[in-house]
Amino acid sequence: MESREPKRRFPPPWKVKFQEHGYDVQDATGFRLATVYCDEALSAAKWRDASSLFPTRDEARRIAKAIARLPEFLTQRKGFEPRGEGVRWKASRPYHVALEDLYVRANWDEINALCKLNGLPFNATGEKIGEGGIWCVYEFERQLDAIQFWNAFNGRWLRGSEYVHPEPPKDFPPLKSIKEWAKFNRGKGGRDPNNGWL
């Protein structure tokens, strides 16, 4: 029998945070959805008899990360398929987004700060595509992270060796914005694009 209570929503992206007892899975608002306890935390709390019944810290982290990916598995966005091939493509980070090199250089501090603020783990593959300018390719493990990056920074979605132009989804959460950008845009706070991050 279904509950008559209004259904609560737990907006993505879900994040994993280490606490003294183990790993918490939280939604985008910080609401705790799940906790995965680990033996290290319990041993420190002197629950030695019970600690062998719980996962190790590494196992607990991996379990919590799997739980945090549930929204992505349940809401795959059509048109945003994995790249599927390429010189530097890996199945572990299947989504590739290209940003124009000049755009990256001109906006590096903002890109870096917004990605840190939103927990977007963007990794450069080192691949550069010379088509209508120079385009730097970034890889993502999670589809939602890739879509947010693509949408926020005028990216191009890669499928195979071609750019595709999917319609922006209407139901995905926007990135948190940095208010009072001047506090972050000091010139020294960001990393130089030539300093190993691209």
C-alpha positions in Angstrom: 0.0 0.0 0.0 1.4 3.4 -1.0 1.9 6.1 1.6 -0.4 9.1 1.3 2.4 11.4 2.5 3.9 13.7 -0.2 6.9 12.1 -1.9 10.1 13.8 -0.8 12.8 14.5 -3.4 16.5 14.2 -2.8 18.1 16.3 -5.6 21.3 15.1 -7.2 24.2 15.2 -7.3 24.7 13.0 -4.2 28.0 13.4 -2.5 30.1 11.2 -0.2 31.6 12.7 2.9 33.9 11.0 5.5 32.7 11.4 9.1 34.2 10.0 12.3 31.9 6.9 12.1 32.3 6.2 8.4 31.0 7.6 5.1 27.7 9.6 4.7 25.9 9.9 1.4 24.2 13.3 1.2 22.0 14.9 -1.5 22.7 18.3 -3.1 21.1 20.1 -0.1 23.3 18.3 2.4 20.5 16.0 3.7 22.0 12.7 4.9 20.5 9.8 2.9 22.7 6.9 4.1 25.7 6.0 6.3 28.2 3.3 5.6 30.1 2.5 8.8 33.7 1.2 8.6 35.9 -0.9 10.9 38.5 1.8 11.4 36.1 4.3 12.8 34.5 1.7 15.1 37.9 0.5 16.3 38.8 4.1 17.2 35.5 4.3 19.1 36.5 1.1 21.0 33.9 -1.1 19.5 36.6 -3.7 18.8 34.2 -6.7 19.1 31.9 -5.3 16.4 34.6 -3.8 14.1 35.3 -7.1 12.3 31.6 -7.2 11.2 31.9 -4.0 9.2 33.7 -3.1 6.0 37.2 -1.6 5.9 37.5 2.1 5.3 38.2 1.5 1.6 35.3 -0.9 1.2 33.0 1.6 2.9 34.1 4.4 0.7 33.4 2.3 -2.5 30.0 1.2 -1.2 29.1 4.9 -0.4 30.2 6.0 -3.8 28.1 3.3 -5.5 25.0 4.5 -3.5 25.8 8.1 -4.5 25.6 7.1 -8.2 22.0 5.9 -7.9 20.4 9.1 -9.3 22.6 8.8 -12.4 21.6 5.2 -13.0 18.0 6.0 -12.5 17.9 9.1 -14.7 20.1 8.5 -17.7 19.7 11.5 -20.1 19.1 10.6 -23.7 21.4 12.1 -26.3 24.3 12.2 -23.8 25.8 8.8 -24.5 29.4 7.8 -23.7 32.0 8.6 -26.3 32.6 4.9 -26.9 36.0 5.2 -28.7 39.0 7.4 -29.1 42.7 7.4 -28.5 42.4 8.3 -24.8 38.9 6.9 -24.1 38.5 4.7 -21.0 35.5 2.7 -20.0 35.9 4.0 -16.4 35.5 7.6 -17.6 33.3 7.2 -20.6 31.9 10.7 -21.0 34.0 13.2 -22.9 33.4 17.0 -23.2 35.6 19.4 -25.3 36.1 23.0 -24.4 37.8 25.5 -26.7 41.4 26.2 -25.7 41.0 30.0 -25.9 37.9 29.9 -23.8 39.6 27.7 -21.1 42.6 30.1 -21.0 40.4 33.2 -20.7 38.1 31.7 -18.1 40.4 29.3 -16.2 39.9 30.8 -12.7 36.1 30.7 -13.0 36.1 27.1 -14.4 38.4 25.9 -11.7 36.5 27.7 -8.9 33.1 26.6 -10.0 34.2 23.0 -10.4 35.7 22.9 -7.0 32.6 24.6 -5.4 30.3 22.0 -7.1 32.6 19.0 -6.6 33.0 18.4 -10.4 36.0 16.2 -10.9 37.0 17.3 -14.4 40.2 15.6 -15.7 42.0 16.6 -18.9 42.7 13.6 -21.2 45.6 15.5 -22.9 43.8 15.1 -26.2 43.4 18.2 -28.4 41.2 18.4 -31.4 41.9 20.9 -34.1 38.6 21.6 -35.7 37.4 25.2 -35.8 40.1 26.1 -33.2 41.8 23.9 -30.7 39.6 22.0 -28.3 40.8 20.4 -25.1 39.0 17.1 -24.0 37.9 16.4 -20.5 36.7 13.0 -19.2 34.0 12.2 -16.6 33.0 9.1 -14.8 29.4 10.3 -14.1 27.0 11.4 -16.8 25.5 14.1 -14.6 28.9 15.7 -13.9 29.7 15.7 -17.7 26.4 17.3 -18.6 26.7 20.1 -16.0 30.3 20.8 -17.2 29.2 20.8 -20.8 26.2 23.1 -20.1 28.1 25.6 -17.8 31.1 26.1 -20.0 29.9 26.0 -23.6 31.3 22.6 -24.2 30.9 20.2 -27.1 29.7 16.6 -26.4 31.8 13.9 -28.0 30.6 10.7 -29.4 33.2 8.7 -31.2 35.2 11.2 -33.3 32.2 13.6 -33.8 30.7 16.4 -31.9 27.0 15.9 -31.2 24.5 18.7 -30.1 22.0 17.2 -27.7 19.1 19.3 -26.3 19.9 20.5 -22.8 17.8 18.5 -20.3 15.2 20.5 -18.4 15.3 18.4 -15.2 19.0 18.5 -14.2 20.3 20.7 -11.4 22.3 23.8 -12.2 25.7 24.4 -10.8 26.0 26.5 -7.6 27.1 30.0 -8.6 29.9 32.0 -7.0 28.4 35.2 -5.7 30.7 38.2 -5.4 33.0 36.8 -8.1 35.6 39.4 -7.3 36.6 37.6 -4.1 37.5 34.6 -6.2 38.9 36.3 -9.2 42.2 37.6 -7.8 44.4 36.3 -10.6 46.6 34.4 -8.1 44.0 32.0 -6.8 43.6 30.0 -10.0 46.1 27.7 -11.6 47.7 28.6 -14.9 46.3 26.4 -17.7 49.9 25.6 -18.7 50.8 24.4 -15.2 49.9 20.7 -15.8 46.2 20.8 -15.4 45.4 20.8 -19.1 
